[in-house]
Amino acid sequence: MSEIPIEDIQGDILTSYRFPKDVEHFHIFHIEDVEKFRAALHELLDEAHRGHASAKDVSNVREKLLTWDKRSGRMSHSFFNIAFSKEGIDVLGLEHKDLDDKHFRNGQFADATTVLGDPFVEKDGKILPDWEDKFVELELAHKIHGIILVAGEANSVQQHSKEIKQTLAGAASIVYYLEGATLGPKKPLRDQEHFGWRDGISQPFIEGYTTGTPEDGQTKVPPGVIIMGAKGDRKPRPEWALGGSFMVFRKLQQLVPEFHEFLYETGAKEVLVPKDREAAAKLFGSRLIGRWPSGTPLENNPINEPPVPPEKLNSFTYKKVKEPNCPYGAHIRKTNPRNSLDPGATESSSIVRAGIPYGEVVKPDSDEEKKHKTLIDRGLAFVAYQSAIENGFIVQQQAWANDPDFPKGKDRDPDATLPGFDAIIGQRAGKDRERAGIHGVRLPKDFVVPRAGAYFFVPSIPAMHKFFAKV
């Protein structure tokens, strides 16, 4: 399989070419008129040639941002990425079955209650995921045909989204919208998620595409793990799939006040030192996640939080001991087991994560903080890319995060306590989840709650010209 030029690959998919963004708009659309949509897509692709869509475009802007004089204000930039659901592919005259991915074929709506462990409800004799009513209605009516991501500097994105909607007028309707934003303009808030921990640290080094050299502890993967038709992708692909990738989209609500109250109350019982309750809550939370809020890995620093250079945040492996520095059930250990598995197992299940928080932060002295109860919707707009949903997202969610007996690998002491579920993203259809600890911690509720989700196919730019926008 030949190398696919970065000019052909849509932006946001590859590790070094994720969108640099302050905000991101998620426009889920329904195609109303196929021929008008093809014409609108042609128009959007013409715009793509002006530097708004490819991985190469992202690279060019990232270089400019490095030398941008911040005294001039924020540099204007925005990008977009277009992807299609199985229904959208079929409406445009292609066969989604040709992608040979059973999860894409079934859809996340079906996977939610059968594979992913999402909470469910019974309605009219049907088992349905307990998602937002509007999203459930769209899924039941097969109204979701695709998604357009628009990301970058806030004012630029606002204008770009407006122009895209004008281009789509009469061709497609926006049936669902979500707006994400980083939690602050500067580090460390810029990299944080709503619970207060630094996010997005572990990304795979994609051979032949990721710039520079691998950082210590960074997983190296062949490009075919992420890009269809690239070296390492073992499946035969139709021409229109070459250079493409699967996108997993999830709206994950975070119950922040409840989570912080749980850390405060339970940390005092779980953590023997320090005695200070705030410090105990911080350490307990770090044990659930596997990193300190700054991103410092617990495996190397189990008691305190020293500053660690960004390039060293992945510089660790897991040791075979009865009481590990990083608990077996910690979020980062469940979703990236590193040397816990045989060589190649972690690499083949790698994904590129490109999500962004949504919703307001919990304000100090607010009713939410005082009552320890979520009153405003907030969380993570989760986005992940891979060439096979089964090998990437499904393995990480179902086989790893949701399995209380994982990791089973060679580093786990046979006498160690059962790891338990991933306390952050592990799902058990709304039932209590347990994890290892001094007293055997039982989580009273899910602090991360799936509220919507879908699988999409992200075509290459040439494929969109030739197959999706053909007239």
Protein Blocks (a to p, Z undefined) as FASTA:
>chain_A
ZZddfklpcghkamklcccdfbdcddddddfblklmmmmmmmmmmmmmnopmbmklmmmm
mmmmmmpcfknopaddddddddddfklmmmnopafklnopaklmnopmlmmmmmnopacd
deehiacdfddfklmmmmmnopafbdcddeddfklmmmmmmmmmmmmgokaccfbdcddd
dfbfbdfklmpcfkopaehklccddehkagcjddehiacddfklmmghiahiabdcdfkl
gopacdddddddddfklmmmmmmmmmmmmpmbdfblklmmmmmmmmmnopafkopafklm
mmbccdddfklmmgccddddfbdfbafklmklmmonojmpcehjlmmmgccdfbdcedjd
ddehiaklmnopafbdcddddddddfbfklmmmmmmmmmmmmmkbcfbfklcfkbccebj
afkloceehiacddddfkopadfbdfbdcfbdcddddddfklmmmmmmgZZ
